[in-house]
Amino acid sequence: MLVIGNFVATLVTNPIDVVLSKMLTQHPNDVNKVKYKGLIASLKTVYAEEGVWKFASGLHPRFMFNLFGAFMYLFMYNRFIETVNKLNL
């Protein structure tokens, strides 16, 4: 269930991360050349110029990173609960 939830969350939030990366890498000093302004406008621009498949770029590494983080969280949580139970708190 953890893997499915992680995959769904990654699918839903990856387009926002793609747009965020594009917004952060544009040159901020020249206001006339700012291409991505705001979330919705940037989503429309990326879709119009690069297509829907651009939103899937970087999906695999992000999924693997999130999955690793989730497993580490569960591992640490399990160790914490075991330690607390041993101390009889």
Secondary structure, 3 states (H helix, E strand, C coil): CHHHHHHHHHHHHHHHHHHHHHHHHCCCCCHHHCCCCCHHHHHHHHHHHHCHHHHHCCHHHHHHHHHHHHHHHHHHHHHHHHHHHHHCC
